[in-house]
Amino acid sequence: MPSHHKNARRVGIIDVAREAGVSTATVSFVLAGKAPVADATRERVLEVVRQLGYQRNRHARALRRGAPKSLSAVVPDVTNPFYAELIAAIENAASGRGFLLSLMNCQLDRAREVSYLGAVFDEVPDGIIYVPMTSDAVHEVESRFNSGPPIVIVDEITSHAGAGAVSVDNEAGARMVARHFRSLGRRRALVTGPPRGLPTSASRAAGFIDEAAKVGLEVAQAAFGQVRTSDAGTVAADILIGDRTIDAYFAGNDVLAIQVLFELQRAGIRVPEDIAICGFDGIGWGQMITPRLTTVRQPIEQIANAVMDLISIRQGEHQDIVLPVEFMRGQTT
């Protein structure tokens, strides 16, 4: 097995040709499948490719052909409107810089997340954009950050020198929500979030709880989903319907907020009269429902441009970009 470390030399087509005892042209023919090669020779070349861990350099091929550079994105769940809007913005930014984007949707499946990440590194695109679902998956592939193509982690901070990161100030946004609730005279709040394990979830909940204590807003409890984001929404709705002393709810994202809003409306609980609700993300759907959602907006266009800026930085130059968020009051508070 080839090793993946910072100083590892990438195996080239010349190495394959030398080991297989053939010309570089023959290796190219085998890999491209565009010219007749004897079966025995083809098998020998492919075996050497596997043994040496040779990876075709898409970037070099693209330069020769004048084709767009390749960019691979791995995301948790494109049915979440935030990720759909984020990928659309990244694709626009990438296209403007000569990149062709391919997408891998993990569908909130950890095994698929790890598998897709491994496949992306094996394909060696010109850049990788990774929106983590689990911290475990990051740990399983981080050994490849230094020797692989440029990788940018979105929506999470990373300390790994081989990867850049683009995120927003989640804690500051959560603190805005706590202060807003208290300014409205709300006294007791519930905060929920996606499954545990990622700093984004933790920082939003922690920032809200800490600021609530400072401004005199009691936090009844914090509830997190176990697998899917919607798990937390179900838990939150049950708590709010069962405990009518809670008069404010901060969701970990807009999807949660909208889900709980609908559940409360079905239960005959008025929003915002009985319970004020605030989300996080600023997705378009939140501004099209009734009542219009109060939320903390992430600057998606800025995130997309920052991601592409980091993709263009020479590999090994680690940088974290943390962007500010904006509080947007709608009709649910």
Buried (B, 14 or more C-beta within 10 A) or exposed (E): EEEBEEEEEEBBBEBBBEBBEBEBEBBBBBBEEEEEBEEEBBEBBBEBBEBBBBBBBBBEEBEEEEEBBBBBBBBBBBEBBBBBBBBEBBBBBBBEBEBBBEBBBBBBBBEBBBBBBBEBBEBBBBBBBBBBBBEEBBEBBBBBBBBBBBBBBBBBBBEBEBBBBBBBBBBBBBBBBBBBBBEBEBBBBBBBBBBEBBBBBBBBBBBBBBBBEEEEBEBBEBBBBEEBBBBBBBBBBBBBBEEEEBBBBBBBBBBBBBBBBBBBEEEEBEBBEEBBBBBBBBBEBBBEBEBBBBBBBBBBEBBBBBBBBBBEEEBEEBEBBEBEBEBBEBEBB
